[in-house]
Amino acid sequence: MDIEKFTELLDEKIFEIAKELRDEHGLTNLIINQDSTYSTGQITINLTEK
């Protein structure tokens, strides 16, 4: 497995976990913005409120 594939899988898992936590804690106003560059292994997460 290369860094691009690993970053893609990690990106998907992080987003799933963030959505689960948001829902579990009733944070309906929370917006999760996630930007990833698979080739460099960079994942950026920004949280904002509506």
PDB file of N, CA, C and O in Angstrom, chain B, residues numbered from 101:
ATOM      1  N   MET B 101       0.854  -1.167   0.000  1.00  0.00           N
ATOM      2  CA  MET B 101       0.000   0.000   0.000  1.00  0.00           C
ATOM      3  C   MET B 101       0.903   1.235   0.000  1.00  0.00           C
ATOM      4  O   MET B 101       1.888   1.302   0.736  1.00  0.00           O
ATOM      5  N   ASP B 102       0.550   2.203  -0.835  1.00  0.00           N
ATOM      6  CA  ASP B 102       1.340   3.422  -0.886  1.00  0.00           C
ATOM      7  C   ASP B 102       0.679   4.536  -0.064  1.00  0.00           C
ATOM      8  O   ASP B 102      -0.435   4.378   0.435  1.00  0.00           O
ATOM      9  N   ILE B 103       1.383   5.656   0.066  1.00  0.00           N
ATOM     10  CA  ILE B 103       0.894   6.762   0.897  1.00  0.00           C
ATOM     11  C   ILE B 103      -0.430   7.330   0.377  1.00  0.00           C
ATOM     12  O   ILE B 103      -1.271   7.755   1.169  1.00  0.00           O
ATOM     13  N   GLU B 104      -0.620   7.340  -0.934  1.00  0.00           N
ATOM     14  CA  GLU B 104      -1.868   7.865  -1.492  1.00  0.00           C
ATOM     15  C   GLU B 104      -3.069   7.028  -1.061  1.00  0.00           C
ATOM     16  O   GLU B 104      -4.082   7.577  -0.627  1.00  0.00           O
ATOM     17  N   LYS B 105      -2.964   5.725  -1.175  1.00  0.00           N
ATOM     18  CA  LYS B 105      -4.062   4.836  -0.793  1.00  0.00           C
ATOM     19  C   LYS B 105      -4.311   4.895   0.710  1.00  0.00           C
ATOM     20  O   LYS B 105      -5.459   4.932   1.152  1.00  0.00           O
ATOM     21  N   PHE B 106      -3.230   4.905   1.497  1.00  0.00           N
ATOM     22  CA  PHE B 106      -3.380   4.979   2.949  1.00  0.00           C
ATOM     23  C   PHE B 106      -4.065   6.281   3.362  1.00  0.00           C
ATOM     24  O   PHE B 106      -4.948   6.277   4.220  1.00  0.00           O
ATOM     25  N   THR B 107      -3.659   7.390   2.753  1.00  0.00           N
ATOM     26  CA  THR B 107      -4.266   8.681   3.062  1.00  0.00           C
ATOM     27  C   THR B 107      -5.736   8.698   2.682  1.00  0.00           C
ATOM     28  O   THR B 107      -6.558   9.260   3.406  1.00  0.00           O
ATOM     29  N   GLU B 108      -6.072   8.093   1.563  1.00  0.00           N
ATOM     30  CA  GLU B 108      -7.473   8.018   1.135  1.00  0.00           C
ATOM     31  C   GLU B 108      -8.305   7.239   2.158  1.00  0.00           C
ATOM     32  O   GLU B 108      -9.390   7.681   2.537  1.00  0.00           O
ATOM     33  N   LEU B 109      -7.812   6.101   2.598  1.00  0.00           N
ATOM     34  CA  LEU B 109      -8.534   5.295   3.585  1.00  0.00           C
ATOM     35  C   LEU B 109      -8.653   6.035   4.917  1.00  0.00           C
ATOM     36  O   LEU B 109      -9.714   6.023   5.542  1.00  0.00           O
ATOM     37  N   LEU B 110      -7.577   6.672   5.347  1.00  0.00           N
ATOM     38  CA  LEU B 110      -7.586   7.426   6.590  1.00  0.00           C
ATOM     39  C   LEU B 110      -8.566   8.596   6.508  1.00  0.00           C
ATOM     40  O   LEU B 110      -9.293   8.867   7.465  1.00  0.00           O
ATOM     41  N   ASP B 111      -8.587   9.275   5.387  1.00  0.00           N
ATOM     42  CA  ASP B 111      -9.496  10.391   5.136  1.00  0.00           C
ATOM     43  C   ASP B 111     -10.946   9.953   5.314  1.00  0.00           C
ATOM     44  O   ASP B 111     -11.728  10.636   5.975  1.00  0.00           O
ATOM     45  N   GLU B 112     -11.298   8.831   4.732  1.00  0.00           N
ATOM     46  CA  GLU B 112     -12.664   8.312   4.834  1.00  0.00           C
ATOM     47  C   GLU B 112     -13.019   7.969   6.276  1.00  0.00           C
ATOM     48  O   GLU B 112     -14.118   8.284   6.733  1.00  0.00           O
ATOM     49  N   LYS B 113     -12.102   7.327   6.998  1.00  0.00           N
ATOM     50  CA  LYS B 113     -12.358   6.935   8.391  1.00  0.00           C
ATOM     51  C   LYS B 113     -12.515   8.157   9.298  1.00  0.00           C
ATOM     52  O   LYS B 113     -13.412   8.200  10.140  1.00  0.00           O
ATOM     53  N   ILE B 114     -11.642   9.143   9.121  1.00  0.00           N
ATOM     54  CA  ILE B 114     -11.722  10.354   9.944  1.00  0.00           C
ATOM     55  C   ILE B 114     -13.067  11.028   9.755  1.00  0.00           C
ATOM     56  O   ILE B 114     -13.686  11.456  10.729  1.00  0.00           O
ATOM     57  N   PHE B 115     -13.529  11.129   8.510  1.00  0.00           N
ATOM     58  CA  PHE B 115     -14.805  11.784   8.250  1.00  0.00           C
ATOM     59  C   PHE B 115     -15.961  10.998   8.880  1.00  0.00           C
ATOM     60  O   PHE B 115     -16.875  11.593   9.450  1.00  0.00           O
ATOM     61  N   GLU B 116     -15.924   9.681   8.779  1.00  0.00           N
ATOM     62  CA  GLU B 116     -16.961   8.844   9.392  1.00  0.00           C
ATOM     63  C   GLU B 116     -17.005   9.046  10.906  1.00  0.00           C
ATOM     64  O   GLU B 116     -18.082   9.191  11.484  1.00  0.00           O
ATOM     65  N   ILE B 117     -15.841   9.055  11.542  1.00  0.00           N
ATOM     66  CA  ILE B 117     -15.769   9.225  12.992  1.00  0.00           C
ATOM     67  C   ILE B 117     -16.259  10.612  13.391  1.00  0.00           C
ATOM     68  O   ILE B 117     -16.999  10.744  14.365  1.00  0.00           O
ATOM     69  N   ALA B 118     -15.865  11.634  12.663  1.00  0.00           N
ATOM     70  CA  ALA B 118     -16.293  12.998  12.974  1.00  0.00           C
ATOM     71  C   ALA B 118     -17.811  13.131  12.861  1.00  0.00           C
ATOM     72  O   ALA B 118     -18.443  13.767  13.705  1.00  0.00           O
ATOM     73  N   LYS B 119     -18.395  12.536  11.830  1.00  0.00           N
ATOM     74  CA  LYS B 119     -19.853  12.591  11.681  1.00  0.00           C
ATOM     75  C   LYS B 119     -20.548  11.837  12.815  1.00  0.00           C
ATOM     76  O   LYS B 119     -21.556  12.309  13.342  1.00  0.00           O
ATOM     77  N   GLU B 120     -20.025  10.684  13.191  1.00  0.00           N
ATOM     78  CA  GLU B 120     -20.607   9.915  14.298  1.00  0.00           C
ATOM     79  C   GLU B 120     -20.578  10.708  15.598  1.00  0.00           C
ATOM     80  O   GLU B 120     -21.574  10.759  16.319  1.00  0.00           O
ATOM     81  N   LEU B 121     -19.441  11.325  15.897  1.00  0.00           N
ATOM     82  CA  LEU B 121     -19.318  12.118  17.117  1.00  0.00           C
ATOM     83  C   LEU B 121     -20.279  13.303  17.100  1.00  0.00           C
ATOM     84  O   LEU B 121     -20.910  13.614  18.110  1.00  0.00           O
ATOM     85  N   ARG B 122     -20.383  13.957  15.955  1.00  0.00           N
ATOM     86  CA  ARG B 122     -21.303  15.089  15.826  1.00  0.00           C
ATOM     87  C   ARG B 122     -22.732  14.643  16.120  1.00  0.00           C
ATOM     88  O   ARG B 122     -23.455  15.307  16.864  1.00  0.00           O
ATOM     89  N   ASP B 123     -23.131  13.530  15.541  1.00  0.00           N
ATOM     90  CA  ASP B 123     -24.491  13.033  15.724  1.00  0.00           C
ATOM     91  C   ASP B 123     -24.736  12.546  17.155  1.00  0.00           C
ATOM     92  O   ASP B 123     -25.794  12.808  17.727  1.00  0.00           O
ATOM     93  N   GLU B 124     -23.763  11.841  17.730  1.00  0.00           N
ATOM     94  CA  GLU B 124     -23.900  11.319  19.090  1.00  0.00           C
ATOM     95  C   GLU B 124     -24.081  12.435  20.117  1.00  0.00           C
ATOM     96  O   GLU B 124     -24.780  12.257  21.115  1.00  0.00           O
ATOM     97  N   HIS B 125     -23.463  13.565  19.877  1.00  0.00           N
ATOM     98  CA  HIS B 125     -23.485  14.658  20.844  1.00  0.00           C
ATOM     99  C   HIS B 125     -24.459  15.766  20.455  1.00  0.00           C
ATOM    100  O   HIS B 125     -24.473  16.829  21.075  1.00  0.00           O
ATOM    101  N   GLY B 126     -25.278  15.516  19.421  1.00  0.00           N
ATOM    102  CA  GLY B 126     -26.316  16.454  19.043  1.00  0.00           C
ATOM    103  C   GLY B 126     -25.812  17.789  18.524  1.00  0.00           C
ATOM    104  O   GLY B 126     -26.479  18.811  18.686  1.00  0.00           O
ATOM    105  N   LEU B 127     -24.662  17.788  17.912  1.00  0.00           N
ATOM    106  CA  LEU B 127     -24.087  19.031  17.392  1.00  0.00           C
ATOM    107  C   LEU B 127     -24.576  19.287  15.962  1.00  0.00           C
ATOM    108  O   LEU B 127     -23.794  19.268  15.011  1.00  0.00           O
ATOM    109  N   THR B 128     -25.873  19.524  15.834  1.00  0.00           N
ATOM    110  CA  THR B 128     -26.476  19.658  14.505  1.00  0.00           C
ATOM    111  C   THR B 128     -25.997  20.892  13.753  1.00  0.00           C
ATOM    112  O   THR B 128     -26.112  20.947  12.529  1.00  0.00           O
ATOM    113  N   ASN B 129     -25.464  21.883  14.460  1.00  0.00           N
ATOM    114  CA  ASN B 129     -24.964  23.101  13.808  1.00  0.00           C
ATOM    115  C   ASN B 129     -23.513  22.996  13.361  1.00  0.00           C
ATOM    116  O   ASN B 129     -22.983  23.926  12.754  1.00  0.00           O
ATOM    117  N   LEU B 130     -22.870  21.876  13.655  1.00  0.00           N
ATOM    118  CA  LEU B 130     -21.455  21.706  13.324  1.00  0.00           C
ATOM    119  C   LEU B 130     -21.286  21.294  11.865  1.00  0.00           C
ATOM    120  O   LEU B 130     -21.906  20.337  11.401  1.00  0.00           O
ATOM    121  N   ILE B 131     -20.441  22.026  11.155  1.00  0.00           N
ATOM    122  CA  ILE B 131     -20.118  21.703   9.765  1.00  0.00           C
ATOM    123  C   ILE B 131     -18.688  21.183   9.729  1.00  0.00           C
ATOM    124  O   ILE B 131     -17.767  21.819  10.243  1.00  0.00           O
ATOM    125  N   ILE B 132     -18.519  20.019   9.114  1.00  0.00           N
ATOM    126  CA  ILE B 132     -17.198  19.397   9.006  1.00  0.00           C
ATOM    127  C   ILE B 132     -16.712  19.557   7.571  1.00  0.00           C
ATOM    128  O   ILE B 132     -17.291  18.996   6.641  1.00  0.00           O
ATOM    129  N   ASN B 133     -15.646  20.326   7.403  1.00  0.00           N
ATOM    130  CA  ASN B 133     -15.029  20.482   6.082  1.00  0.00           C
ATOM    131  C   ASN B 133     -13.673  19.795   6.115  1.00  0.00           C
ATOM    132  O   ASN B 133     -12.827  20.087   6.961  1.00  0.00           O
ATOM    133  N   GLN B 134     -13.488  18.887   5.187  1.00  0.00           N
ATOM    134  CA  GLN B 134     -12.257  18.109   5.158  1.00  0.00           C
ATOM    135  C   GLN B 134     -11.660  18.209   3.765  1.00  0.00           C
ATOM    136  O   GLN B 134     -12.347  17.997   2.765  1.00  0.00           O
ATOM    137  N   ASP B 135     -10.376  18.533   3.710  1.00  0.00           N
ATOM    138  CA  ASP B 135      -9.672  18.652   2.439  1.00  0.00           C
ATOM    139  C   ASP B 135      -8.432  17.769   2.504  1.00  0.00           C
ATOM    140  O   ASP B 135      -7.679  17.813   3.478  1.00  0.00           O
ATOM    141  N   SER B 136      -8.227  16.980   1.480  1.00  0.00           N
ATOM    142  CA  SER B 136      -7.111  16.035   1.499  1.00  0.00           C
ATOM    143  C   SER B 136      -6.318  16.094   0.208  1.00  0.00           C
ATOM    144  O   SER B 136      -6.865  16.287  -0.878  1.00  0.00           O
ATOM    145  N   THR B 137      -5.017  15.923   0.358  1.00  0.00           N
ATOM    146  CA  THR B 137      -4.122  15.769  -0.781  1.00  0.00           C
ATOM    147  C   THR B 137      -3.469  14.405  -0.609  1.00  0.00           C
ATOM    148  O   THR B 137      -2.506  14.252   0.143  1.00  0.00           O
ATOM    149  N   TYR B 138      -4.000  13.430  -1.309  1.00  0.00           N
ATOM    150  CA  TYR B 138      -3.550  12.050  -1.124  1.00  0.00           C
ATOM    151  C   TYR B 138      -2.078  11.859  -1.466  1.00  0.00           C
ATOM    152  O   TYR B 138      -1.382  11.086  -0.808  1.00  0.00           O
ATOM    153  N   SER B 139      -1.604  12.555  -2.489  1.00  0.00           N
ATOM    154  CA  SER B 139      -0.224  12.335  -2.934  1.00  0.00           C
ATOM    155  C   SER B 139       0.809  12.790  -1.902  1.00  0.00           C
ATOM    156  O   SER B 139       1.924  12.268  -1.869  1.00  0.00           O
ATOM    157  N   THR B 140       0.441  13.764  -1.056  1.00  0.00           N
ATOM    158  CA  THR B 140       1.382  14.240  -0.042  1.00  0.00           C
ATOM    159  C   THR B 140       1.048  13.733   1.352  1.00  0.00           C
ATOM    160  O   THR B 140       1.812  13.949   2.293  1.00  0.00           O
ATOM    161  N   GLY B 141      -0.094  13.059   1.490  1.00  0.00           N
ATOM    162  CA  GLY B 141      -0.494  12.537   2.787  1.00  0.00           C
ATOM    163  C   GLY B 141      -1.059  13.591   3.714  1.00  0.00           C
ATOM    164  O   GLY B 141      -1.049  13.412   4.932  1.00  0.00           O
ATOM    165  N   GLN B 142      -1.549  14.681   3.163  1.00  0.00           N
ATOM    166  CA  GLN B 142      -2.047  15.781   3.982  1.00  0.00           C
ATOM    167  C   GLN B 142      -3.575  15.749   4.073  1.00  0.00           C
ATOM    168  O   GLN B 142      -4.272  15.652   3.062  1.00  0.00           O
ATOM    169  N   ILE B 143      -4.078  15.833   5.314  1.00  0.00           N
ATOM    170  CA  ILE B 143      -5.515  15.894   5.572  1.00  0.00           C
ATOM    171  C   ILE B 143      -5.751  17.104   6.467  1.00  0.00           C
ATOM    172  O   ILE B 143      -5.143  17.229   7.531  1.00  0.00           O
ATOM    173  N   THR B 144      -6.639  17.994   6.027  1.00  0.00           N
ATOM    174  CA  THR B 144      -6.972  19.192   6.791  1.00  0.00           C
ATOM    175  C   THR B 144      -8.441  19.148   7.141  1.00  0.00           C
ATOM    176  O   THR B 144      -9.286  18.905   6.279  1.00  0.00           O
ATOM    177  N   ILE B 145      -8.755  19.386   8.430  1.00  0.00           N
ATOM    178  CA  ILE B 145     -10.136  19.367   8.894  1.00  0.00           C
ATOM    179  C   ILE B 145     -10.450  20.726   9.494  1.00  0.00           C
ATOM    180  O   ILE B 145      -9.726  21.216  10.361  1.00  0.00           O
ATOM    181  N   ASN B 146     -11.541  21.336   9.025  1.00  0.00           N
ATOM    182  CA  ASN B 146     -12.018  22.605   9.579  1.00  0.00           C
ATOM    183  C   ASN B 146     -13.409  22.397  10.118  1.00  0.00           C
ATOM    184  O   ASN B 146     -14.278  21.865   9.427  1.00  0.00           O
ATOM    185  N   LEU B 147     -13.626  22.816  11.354  1.00  0.00           N
ATOM    186  CA  LEU B 147     -14.941  22.718  11.982  1.00  0.00           C
ATOM    187  C   LEU B 147     -15.493  24.127  12.147  1.00  0.00           C
ATOM    188  O   LEU B 147     -14.808  25.020  12.647  1.00  0.00           O
ATOM    189  N   THR B 148     -16.740  24.317  11.720  1.00  0.00           N
ATOM    190  CA  THR B 148     -17.411  25.602  11.864  1.00  0.00           C
ATOM    191  C   THR B 148     -18.849  25.347  12.294  1.00  0.00           C
ATOM    192  O   THR B 148     -19.358  24.232  12.179  1.00  0.00           O
ATOM    193  N   GLU B 149     -19.489  26.389  12.788  1.00  0.00           N
ATOM    194  CA  GLU B 149     -20.887  26.297  13.171  1.00  0.00           C
ATOM    195  C   GLU B 149     -21.733  27.086  12.178  1.00  0.00           C
ATOM    196  O   GLU B 149     -21.303  28.108  11.644  1.00  0.00           O
ATOM    197  N   LYS B 150     -22.943  26.589  11.945  1.00  0.00           N
ATOM    198  CA  LYS B 150     -23.864  27.278  11.049  1.00  0.00           C
ATOM    199  C   LYS B 150     -24.270  28.594  11.661  1.00  0.00           C
ATOM    200  O   LYS B 150     -25.049  29.338  11.064  1.00  0.00           O
TER     201      LYS B 150
END
